[in-house]
Every structure is written in structure tokens, then in C-alpha cells.
Amino acid sequence: MRIIGGYRVVDALVDWGTHNTRWRAGQDMTDALRGVDFALTYYAELVGKILTLEPFGCARVELVADDAQKIRLFDKTIPSDQWLTADQRATAAKDDVFVRRYMEADRVVGPLTCTSKGDITADDLRLSLPLVMFDGFTRVAAWILHGRNEKVYPIVANLILTKKDAMKENTR
């Protein structure tokens, strides 16, 4: 993983709320405030889970193929120790029609939405792994499958830094 730069939590919500809105909301949303509003309402339960983790910042990162094993997919229906890794999701979804559509493109485009418990020191940012993904399950599966087919490239994610660890706080 490579940090591209600083980002704000609200910017991550804008990205989340304006991504794929044509099929989710029946229209393209590009306005930032409408995007945040859409994220807060359409994804209310997921955003609520992130807010309970006490976010304190966000970073824009590039994930590389080796990072796939470090990502768990949030699933409110099962205990966190049973959450799939992104790699497991890719294997399970290889024949999914939506994954196949993404795979037709030359590149799968982010940003994905992830969280990680972060600790900031004077010189460093330390992340608790795994990263927990809240949005982008289909895209990450297609990205991993591209890599398995020798089409390797990084994908962008918005990494929301939190005081609490999603793997411990969202056990159900």
C-alpha cells in the first residue's frame, strides 16, 4: 500500500455517494453535497458503523496485489472473524455477472471505501490490519481477478482512519 495523499472523511463520503449513482439512484450525481447526502441516506447503516469507530482522518491510498490478503469485507450478518478476505470474495464471485462486467474494462477504477484503526506518532502512521472494506466488493473482486490474469495494476482506496478497530467493534 502506498499513501497518495491526505484526504478528508467528508471527501470519502462524497466519493462514495457519487459512485455508480446512475443505477442506484437513477441519475448521475456529481455535486458534493448531494453525494454526501446520498452516502448518509442510502448507506446509512454502513456510514453509521464507520462513525461508531470514531474516524479522525482519511488517506487516499493505492493498493497493490499483495494487499488483497490484508482486506476483510464488512458483513453485518456474521461475526467479524468470519468476514471474507478480498481474495476469497474474488474466488467466490469469479462468475458473477457484475464482476464480469468490470473485468471487461482495461482497469477497474476506485476508489474503494475502507477503514483501519490508525495510530499517529510524530513521524509515522501505524495501521492495524486487516483493512475493513465497506464499499467496492465487486470492484475489488474484478481487480484481483485481473491480477490473476496477469493484468496487474494498483487500485485507489479511501482509507478512513479510526480510533477503534472494526474487527473488534462490529462483531455483529
Secondary structure, 3 states (H helix, E strand, C coil): CEEEEEECHHHHHHHHHHCCHHHHHCCCCCCHHHHHHHHHHHCHHHHHHHHHCCEEEEEEEEECHHHHHHEEECCCCCCHHHCCEHHHHHHHCCCCHHHHHHHCCCCCCCCEEEEEEEEECCCCEEECCCEEEEECHHHHHHHHHHHHCCCCCCEEEEEEEECCCHHHHCCC
